[in-house]
Amino acid sequence: MRMKPAYSLSRLSLISALIASSSLLLVPAQAASDLSTIAEQSGFKKTGRYDEVEKLCLVFQKNYPKEVRCLEFGRTPENRPMLALLVTRSGLFTPAQLVEKQLPVTLIQGGIHAGEIDGKDAGFQAIRDILENKAASHALDKQALLFVPVFNVDGHERFRAWNRPNQRGPEEMGWRTTAQNFNLNRDYVKADAPEMQAMLKLFNTWDPLAVIDLHVTDGAKFEHDISIQVEPVNSGDAALREAGKTLRDNVIADLAKQGSLPQAFYMSFVVEDDPMSGFVDSVPTPRFSSGYPVLRNRFGMLVETHSWKDYATRVRITRNTVISVLEQVATHGEQWLKAVKAADQRAMQLAGQSLPLTYKTTEKSREINFRGYAYTRSMSDISGALMTRYDERKPQIWTVKLRDEIVPDAQVSLPKGGYLVPAAYSKAVAEKLQQHGILFRAIHADLNAATTDQFLATAMTSQAKSFEGRQAMKLQGQWQNQKQNVRKGALFIPINQPKARLVAGLFEPQAPDALVNWGWFNGAFERKEYMEAYVAEEVAREQLASDPQLRAVFDKKIAEDPEFAKSPSARLDFFAQRHASWDQRHQIYPVLRLDFIPK
């Protein structure tokens, strides 16, 4: 959000600016009182269309006026309402009240991939069981639950059988992507989708302590029925990691007590379709639901039930997960809320410090016993490939390797001041910063001969095909000290703010989901002016005649670089780049780093 130079952004002031984006839905007098879902009524053969979500949201509010509010927090591209149920027994129904009483908010979302719809039906069941005092009756006394039954609403209504051919039930379901073909679980940082922009407003307004994303995985057939992954555990603020581990481990323990076979890693083989290749754990990048909250110093949980379990089983296990999460927040929420606020304060001290931008899994492995099924592998006369066939009548223990030692990879020393976005790019970048609730301001006077760091790209790799609507790019290069003249109107984004990790994630080229890597600044890396070959030939001869040492450099490059030697254009560019006409902004990342705070 655009702020005055003092960067005064209290949570309450942010709330007052954003709360208008969520509106309370009024309940019609004739609304029904039945809180059972179509899934339950059909014996979990079916799941309802989105009109069921609209009805239940209102009916829960009608039946439990002291505990439930039905909120519309956005509209989809096809103009459908995005709904959330605000559920609490605290009597506090505004962000300001919850802040004042220091009560946490837990955000649980279903249907980000609308074919994986367990979370919608499970969430309604869990809320009903709590409100009817059948489970965790006190879990919502000291917290507020924001339940988004379906995040990808338009995709939910692309409804038919076989949208998920590798999933058992329901009979029909929604589609993975939005009406604009965005995968919302790749969009948290770039936030191109209107649905994601609405979700980020919800984040900024309610500041959830934990974000729980409910999915259904796919892949091989085995007995394990759910995985629970949480960050920070391997990444993010070091002091928060123990709390993240407690949340993960306690939920896994709760599920195990109820007969589930949970795991703490994503159950996808290292080599597709080969069980003996084992598993590798990893840290999600911030494009994902479980990787993004970490950069805000909050908890992110990825829940993945197993697609080959029947729908009734998956909904039951997801319902148990929701109950467990709420119980954990009820027990530890006060302590964890203090911990994330302390992490916010530590983030404000990261200026000039070293910060990991990526993480990697080492080659160190350990053997685990994994509950699979007997299987055979044989060549297929259909595909011509080696294929695995499972026999679900014969449970089998697999002894496989798990690599789960995760360490920092790419690291960067953060600037002592912050980042500077030139005025030419300020409008689009300002909108993105506002969506993420990041502090920034425009500078109102020119900066002359300012000492900056400028990133010079030495190599660029552009994706051959677009990905999530973007022509992504990857840069190699380094920051170099450079004097710059910067016109007023440029945006200054300070590091000394609670979302410092997110700021670095947006602007450091080594960060996996930096804006530059999503193609935001591709134009800066396009060459626009050229020297005709016959002119370059003349320029080359003039340079060689005036600089005898240049001949040695040129000859050496020809001798050592065969590709250069056989490319007429590359050989002429060697000289064009040394001419006064060469574009000095070519291959220069336009965002600058400052070690001071401009006035």
N, C-alpha and C positions, 0 to 999 in steps of 0.2 A: 504494500500500500504506500502511496506517495506520502511522505512525511516531511515535516520541517526539520532543519538541521540537527536539532537535539535528539532526533530519532525516538521521541517518546511514544511508545506503542504499548500501552497496557492491554491485557486481554480484554478488559471491560470496554475500552474504547474501540477495539477491533470488533467486539460483539455488537456494539451499538451501530456500527457501520454496516454489519453484515446480517443482522438478525431479520431484517426485512425480507431477505431472500427465502425464508421459511415461513409458510403461512399455515395457520391452524384450520383444518377442515371442519365444517359444521356438519353435524349428524342430522339426517332427515328423521322426522318423528316416526315414520313408518319403518325404520330400519329393523331388520330381523335380529334376533338375539342369539342365534345358533353360532357357536364358535368352532365347530368341527370343520375340518377341511375336506375338500373333495377327495384328497388322497385317502383320508380315513374312511370316508363314506364308501369309497370304491374298493376297500381292502388293499389299498396302496397299488392298485393297478393304474390309476390315473393321477395326474396333477391338474390343478385348475388353471384357467386362463387368467389374464391380469385383472379382469373385472372381479374375480374372487379376492385378490389382494385389496382392491379398492373397497369392497364390501367389508372385509374383515377388519381393515384398518379403522373404519368408522364404527363397526359393531363393538370392537374391543373398547373404543373410547366411550361408547354409549353404556356398555355394561359395567365398565370400571372407570367412572368419571374422576375418581380421586387418584387413580394410578396411571392412566393412559391418555396421551394426546396423539392425534393423527396429524402429521405434518406433511405438507407438500414442499419439497426443497428445490425443485427444478422441473423443467419440461424437456422432453426428448425431441430430437429432430422431427419426429412424426407427431409431435404435440401431445404426447401422453404424459400424465402426471408422474413424477418421481416421488414416491411416498416413503415415509419413515414413521415407525411407531416409537414415541418417547414413553418409556415405561419406568416408573419409580414409585416407591412407597415413602419417599422422603418428603413429599409435599412440595418439592422444589421443581419448577417447570421452566425456568429460564436459565440461560448460561450464567447470568450475573448472580443469581441466587446460589447456584452450585459452586461458583468461584468463592463467593462470600463464606459459604459453609465448608469449603474445601472438600467437596465430594467429587469423586472421579466419575467420568463418563466412559462407558464401554460401547464401542461401535461394532456391531455385528452385521455383516452384509452377506446376502445370498444372491445368486444369479448373476454374478459378474460375467460368467459364461452361462448363458441362460438354458443350455441343454443340461448343465450340471445343476439340477434344481433342488437337490436334497435340502439345502439350507432354508429355502422358503417355507416348506411344510414343517420342517423340524423346528424352525424358529417360532412359528405360531403355536406349535404344540408346547414348546418349552415355556413360553410366556403364559399360556393358559394354565399349565400345571403349577407355575409359581403363584399366579393370582388366585388359583383355587386351593392353594396351600397343600398341593400334592407333592411338591418338590421344592427344596431350597426356598422355603416361604419367606425367609428373612434376607435373602440374597440381594434384594433391591431396596432394603431399608437405607443403606448408606452409599448408594450409587445410582446413576441413571443409565438405563440401557437405551441406545439408539439402534433400532432394528430396521434395516433396509431389506425387505423381503426379496426384492428384485432390483438389482442395480442396472442391468442391461434390459430395460423394459421393451424397447422395440424388438430386440432380438428374441425376447420371450414370446412375443406375439407372432414370430415367424415359426409357427407351431405345426408340427407334423410328426408322424412316426419316422424312425430311423435317422433322425438328426444326429443321434449318437449311436452308430451301429455297433460299437464295442462297449455297450452299456446295457445292463439288465434293468429295464424299466425306468420310468413309467412308459405306458403305451405310446404317448406322444409327449414331446417336450419342445422347448425353444431352441434357438440357434446360438452358436458360440459368439458371434460378433454382432455389432450394432447395425442399424439401418444404413449407416455410412461405411460399414465394413471395417470398423475399428475393433481391435481386440483391446478391451478396456484394461486388461491386466498386462498391458505393455505401455500404458499411456499416463502413468502417474506423474512423471516428470514433465514430459512435453505437453501433456494436457491439451491435445488437439480436439478431443471429442467434447461436445457440449455436456454430455453426461458426466465426464470427468471434471469439467469446470464446476458443475453443480456440486459434485462430491467434495471438491476442495473447499468450496464455500462452507459446506457442512463441517469439514475439518476445522476450518478457521473459526467458525462460530462457536463450536462446542468443545474444541480441543480435546479429543478423546485420549484417555490414558492408553488404551489398547484398541487396536483395529484387528478384528477377527474376520478372515475371508474364508467362506465356506465353498469348497470345490468337490468335484469327483475326479479322481485320477483315471487313467486307463493303462493299457500295456498288458503285461503277462498275467497269467492266472496263478494265484497263490492263496494261502489261508489268511494272511494278514489283512485287516479290514480298514485300517485308518493310519494316516501319518499326521503327526503334529510337529510343525517346525516353527520356531520362534526366533526373532531377533529383537533386541540385541542379546546374542549368546556368543557369537563368534566375531561380531563387528560392532561398530558404534561406540558409544561412551563406555569406557572400561568398567566404571563403577556400577553401571546399570546391568551388566551382563549376568551377574549373579541373580538379580531379580528376574531377568528373562529366563534363566535356567530353572528357577523355582516355578515360574508359571508353566513352562513346558513340562517339566518332570511331574508336577502335581496333577496336571490334566491327564497325562499319560497314565499315572498311577490310578486315578479315578476310573478311567476307561477300562484298565486292566481288571480292576475289581468287579466291573460289570460284565466281564466275559469277553471283552474285545482283545484284539491282538495288535496293539498300537506300536508304531515305530517312530523314531525321532528324525528320520531322513526320508527324502523323496524316493519312493521305491521304483526307480527306473534303472534298468541294467546299464552298465558301462557300454556294452555292445548290444545293440537292439536285438531282441529275440534270442539272447544267449544267457541263460541263467547263471552259468558258471563264470561269467565275466564280473559278477559282483556288483557293488554299488559304490557311488561316490557322493559324499555330502558336499554342500557348497553354500556360499552366501549369495542370496538373491540381490540383483542390482536394483536400484531404486525405481526402475520402470514398473516393478512388480508391487503388488499390495503389501507383501511382507518385507520388502526392502525399502520402501519409501518412508514409513513412519520412523525408522531408525534415524534418518537424517533430521528428523524433527525432535529427536530424543524421546520417542514414545515406543511402545511395544507393537510389533506386528506379528500376527500368527497366521500361518497357512494351514488350513485343515483340508485334508484330501481323503475322503472315503474311497473305497475300492470299487470300481465300476462293475466288476463281475459278481458282487453281492447283490441280492435282489433289493428292490426299492424300499420295501418295508424295513429290511435290516439296515440299509444305509440311513434312512430317515431316523430310525431309533438311535443309531450310534451318533449321528449329528446332533440330535436332541440332547443326548447325554453330554456331548462336548459343550454345547451352549450352557447347560446347567453347571457343568464343572467350571467353566471360565467365569461365570457370574459368581460362583461360590469363592473362587480364588480371589477375585477382585474385592468381594465383600470382606474377606479375611485380611488381605494384604493391601487393600486399596489406599488407605491412609498413609501407610509407610511408602508405598510405591509412588504416590503422588508427590510426596516430599522428595523422593529420589529423583524423579524426572525434573522437578523444579531446580534441584541442585545441579543436575546435568545441564539445564539451560544456562545456569550461571557459569559453569565450567566452559561451556561453548563460547561464551562471551569473552573468554580469556585465550582463545585459540590463535589470535593474531600472531604471526611469526613462528608458530609451532609447526612441527611435522604432523601430517595427517594422512593416514592410509586412504586411498581412493578406491582400491580394488583389493580383493582377497583371492588366494589360491589354495587349493587342496594339495598337500604334499603327497609323495608316493608311498608314504608310510601307511601300512594297512594292518588290519587285525581280522582274524577269522570269527565269523558269527554263525550261529545256527539259525536258519531262516526257514519258516514253515511254508513249503511249496507243495507241489503235486508231482507225482511220477510223470515223466515226459520222455518223448523220443524226438530225435532230430534226423531228418532225412531230406534228400533232394526232392524238390517239388517238380512235377512235370508241367505244372501251370506256370509258375514264376521262373523256374530254372534256378532257384536259390535254395539254400539250406533252410528248412522251416522247422519250427518247434510245435509239437502237438502235445497238449496236456491231458491227463486223465484225472478228472476231479473226483473220481471214486477212490483214488489212492493217495491220501496225504503222504508227504515225504519230507524229511528234514534235509535241507540243502546246507552244506557247509561251504560258505562263500566268503570272499574278502570284502571288507568295508574299509574304504579310505575316508576318514573323517577328521584328520588333523588339518585345520585351516589356519593359515597365517596371512599377515598383510603382504600385499604384492606391490603394486605401484603406490608410491608415497610422494608427497609434495610438501614443501615448506610454504605455508600460507603467507600472503602478504601481510604487512603490519598495519596497513590501512584498509584496503579493500579493492574492489574492482571498479573500473570506469568504462562505461559503454558510450561510445560517441553518439552525438546528437542524431546522426543519420539513422541510427538503429534504435533510438530511444523509445519510440512509440510502441513498437511490437514487444520489445523486451519489458517495458514498464507494465504492459498488460499481463505478461507471464509472471512477473514478480508479484503483482497484485493478487493473481490467482493463488499463489503459494503463501501469501501473507508475509512476504519478506520486506524488511525495511529498506528504503532507498530514498534518494532525493536528487533533484536536478541541481547542478552547479550553475550559479547565476553570473559568473564572470569567467572570461577566458583564462586558461592556464597557459602561460608562456614559458617555454623552455623547461617544462616540468620533468622531473626525473621519474621515469616510469619503467616498468618491465613490459616488454613486447614479445609475443610468441611468434617466432619465425618457423614456419613449416618447412622442413627439409624433405618430407615425403608425404604424399596424400593418397589415400585409397578410397575410391568411391564405389559404393555398391552398384553392381550392374543392374539390379532391379530395385524398385521402390519397396520399402518395408514400412508397414503401418502408415502409408500415405506420405512417406518422407524418403528422399534420396540421401541415405545416410553416408557419412564420410568419417574416415579415421585419419588423424594427423599424427605425424612424427615430427619432432622438433624440440626446441627448448626456449625458455624465457631468456631474453637478453635485455640488459640495461640500455635504455635509449631515452634521449631528451625528446620531448614531444610538445607541440603546440596543440592544445585542445580547446575547441570552441565551447562557449557557454551553451547550456542545454544538454550537455552530457549527463548521464546518470551515474551517481556514485552509490555503490552498494557496500556498506561497511561490513567488515568481518566481525566486529564486536557486537553480535546480536545472537539471540538464542538459536536461530536456524543457520549458524555458521557452516555446519556440515552440508546443509542443503545449498547454500550459496556456492560453496566450493564445488559441489556436485553439478551445479548449473554452468559454471564458468571455467573450470579447469579442464583443458583438452584431454588429459589423461583419464578423467572421470568417465565411466562407461556410458552414462546417459547425459553428458553435457550437451547443452543446446547446439554447440558446433558439431557434435557427432550425430545429431539428429538432422543436420542439414540446414540449420538456421542461418548460417553465414556462408553458404556455398558460393554466392556471388563474389565474395571477396577473394576467392581462389580461382576465378576464371580470368584468363588472359584476354584482354580486350584490344590491345594495340600491338601491331606487328610491323616488322621491317621487311620489305621485300628482299628476296634472295640476292638480287643483283646489287642492292644497296648494302646489305650486310656483307657481301663479298668485298666491296670497296672499303667498308668500315674495318673489316678484319685486316686488310693489307695495311691500312693506315696505322692501326694499333700495333701490328707486328713491327712496322718500321720505326715507330716511336718508342717502343718498349721491348728491348732485346730479351728481357727475362720472360716475357709473355710467351715467346716462341718455345722456351724450354718447358713451361707449364703445359702448353698446348700439345707438344710432342709426347710428353709423359702421359697425358690423359689418353691420347690415341693408342699408345703402347699398352696401357694397363686396362683399358675399357673397350672391349671389342664391339659392344653395342653402340657406344659413342662413335667409334672409328668408322662404322659402316652407315651412320645416319647423317646425311647432309644437313638436315634441319638442326640436329643437335649440335653439330660442329659450328654452324653459323650462329646458333643461339649462344654458344660459348662467348662469342664476341659481342653479340647484341646486348647481353646482360652486363657488359662492361662499358656500355655506351651511355651517354647522358640521357638518352631518350627512354631508357628502360623504366618501366613502371615500378616505383619504389614501394608501392603498396601491395604488389603482387605477392601472394602466398603469405601475407601478414594477417594473422588473426586480429580482428578489429578491437577486441576487448583488451584493455590494459590493466595492469596491476599497479597499485600504489602502496608505498610504504609510509604514506602520510595521509592525513585527513584534510581534504581541500575545504576551503572556506565557502 
